[in-house]
Amino acid sequence: MWQRIQTLYLLLIILIQWGSLSLPIGSYSDGDDMEKGLYLLGDIATTESIVFSVLITLIASWAIAMFKNRKKQMQLCGFLAFVIIIALITTMVSVWIFAVDQPVMPKFYYANLIFPIATISFIILAKRAIRKDDELVRSSNRLR
């Protein structure tokens, strides 16, 4: 289980998902001249972010645990990609609603947009590694 590369990709998805909640996504002014950091967790979409992060963590952990059933593992990775896209859309809508309600438009750090792109690319890499692993097992079965 731990020696497979797809396990590393799925663990990176979990780490990126939880790490992205603790990084600021922008800054805003609350009326004073002081700028505050804008965090997803705490400022914008607390409940939705936690629910999606827990769901993504559970699905990725389940996919790691399904290392013996590669077909099921690939299906879980596909479902994980779907959940991450839904979480991204929900987060973008929450950020937009938050920005509309503010008297001054917040400044967003667009470098943090790389995290959802990284998670989806790691899912693609994990699916590719699972497929490669499955082909290797099938070819070794043919040689017997």
NORQUILIN-V873121 format. One record per residue. RES is the residue in one letter. PHI is phi in whole degrees, -180 to 180 (none if undefined). D_LAST is the distance of its C-alpha to the last C-alpha in whole Angstrom. Layout:
# NORQUILIN-V873121
res | phi | d_last
RES | PHI | D_LAST
RES | PHI | D_LAST
This chain:
# NORQUILIN-V873121
res | phi | d_last
M | none | 24
W | -78 | 26
Q | -86 | 24
R | -89 | 23
I | -70 | 25
Q | -66 | 26
T | -64 | 28
L | -64 | 30
Y | -62 | 31
L | -69 | 32
L | -67 | 34
L | -64 | 36
I | -61 | 37
I | -63 | 38
L | -65 | 40
I | -66 | 41
Q | -61 | 42
W | -76 | 44
G | -70 | 46
S | -70 | 47
L | -73 | 49
S | -93 | 51
L | -93 | 52
P | -71 | 55
I | -103 | 55
G | 174 | 58
S | -144 | 62
Y | -149 | 65
S | -110 | 68
D | -98 | 70
G | 112 | 73
D | -80 | 74
D | -84 | 73
M | -80 | 71
E | -93 | 67
K | -112 | 65
G | -72 | 61
L | -102 | 59
Y | -111 | 56
L | -67 | 54
L | -87 | 54
G | 117 | 57
D | -99 | 59
I | -109 | 57
A | -125 | 55
T | -60 | 54
T | -66 | 53
E | -64 | 51
S | -64 | 49
I | -68 | 49
V | -62 | 47
F | -68 | 45
S | -66 | 44
V | -65 | 43
L | -63 | 41
I | -64 | 39
T | -63 | 38
L | -66 | 37
I | -67 | 35
A | -66 | 33
S | -66 | 33
W | -65 | 31
A | -66 | 29
I | -65 | 28
A | -70 | 28
M | -89 | 25
F | -67 | 23
K | -82 | 20
N | -109 | 21
R | -68 | 21
K | -65 | 22
K | -66 | 25
Q | -65 | 25
M | -68 | 26
Q | -64 | 28
L | -65 | 30
C | -66 | 30
G | -64 | 32
F | -66 | 34
L | -63 | 35
A | -62 | 36
F | -62 | 38
V | -65 | 40
I | -66 | 41
I | -66 | 42
I | -63 | 44
A | -63 | 45
L | -65 | 46
I | -65 | 48
T | -62 | 50
T | -65 | 51
M | -64 | 52
V | -66 | 55
S | -64 | 56
V | -65 | 57
W | -64 | 58
I | -63 | 60
F | -63 | 61
A | -68 | 62
V | -69 | 65
D | -77 | 66
Q | -83 | 67
P | -69 | 71
V | -119 | 69
M | -64 | 66
P | -68 | 63
K | -92 | 62
F | -105 | 58
Y | -94 | 56
Y | -75 | 53
A | -66 | 51
N | -76 | 50
L | -72 | 48
I | -73 | 45
F | -64 | 44
P | -64 | 43
I | -66 | 41
A | -66 | 39
T | -65 | 38
I | -68 | 37
S | -68 | 35
F | -68 | 33
I | -66 | 32
I | -62 | 31
L | -65 | 29
A | -65 | 28
K | -63 | 26
R | -65 | 25
A | -68 | 23
I | -65 | 22
R | -62 | 21
K | -64 | 19
D | -63 | 17
D | -65 | 16
E | -65 | 15
L | -64 | 13
V | -66 | 11
R | -65 | 10
S | -70 | 9
S | -72 | 7
N | -70 | 6
R | -69 | 6
L | -73 | 4
R | -73 | 0
